[in-house]
Amino acid sequence: MIVREDSFRHKGLRQRLVQELQKKGITHPRVLEAIGRVPRHLFIDPSFSGFAYQDKAFPIGAGQTISQPYTVALQSQLLEVQPGEKILEVGTGSGYQAAVLVAMGAKLFSIERQKELYDRTASLLPKLGFLLRQYWGDGYQGLPDVAPFDKIIVTAGAPYVPKELLTQLKVGGLMVIPVGENRQVMTRIRRLSDIDFEKEAFGDCAFVPMLNGIEKK
Ligand code: SAH
């Protein structure tokens, strides 16, 4: 894969995107700094790269989309990432959300069910300098051998909150997950104890669905 360049023009467009996200209510300094640093145009098809710094979702192939920058920023802000935290991401997709979390200092583990997308990001992210552990697998199962996690972020629309993921969250940890079928409610779950969880809602959103099992292409 050819790694394309990050020009002054791209950097300028990124700073404008950061200002737009601030206007839309993103306040966390490290989220804004990470969005300002990650070259989003390198995560999407070159034919869309002129639009990379608009606050929009785009197709990334394999019937999937790269999330809208506002959604990435909102989920990252709700996750309250602290440097060094062990974080699980379900739905690597383009790898953009993963790069933002790594830029914020997360020790990231990311799962993708589609082989084609897994292969692409496994090659792209290290080339761009974003280091994390990537897995081709089913996010409904989480990563029992690596758990527990400080934080869990799900970036596909989950019809329900998977129980396996709840059990892999540390007490005191947070999970941010869009819950619902066609449209979802952005939901944050805090694990209060072994058996108690607190839920908060942060508005409607629309994600591609979280699907069962793996896909070999
Ligand atoms: N975080 C991504 C968002 C991609 S869209 C980004 O920044 O681009 C959601 C992704 O979740 C898709 O790539 C889809 O294939 C993946 N996905 C859906 N169900 C999944 C599951 N059960 N396990 C792992 N990945 C899943």
Boltz pocket constraint, residues with backbone or C-beta under 6 A from the ligand:
constraints:
  - pocket:
      binder: B
      contacts: [[A, 64], [A, 65], [A, 66], [A, 67], [A, 90], [A, 91], [A, 92], [A, 93], [A, 94], [A, 95], [A, 96], [A, 97], [A, 98], [A, 111], [A, 112], [A, 113], [A, 114], [A, 117], [A, 137], [A, 138], [A, 139], [A, 140], [A, 155], [A, 156], [A, 208], [A, 209], [A, 210], [A, 211], [A, 212], [A, 213]]
      max_distance: 6.0
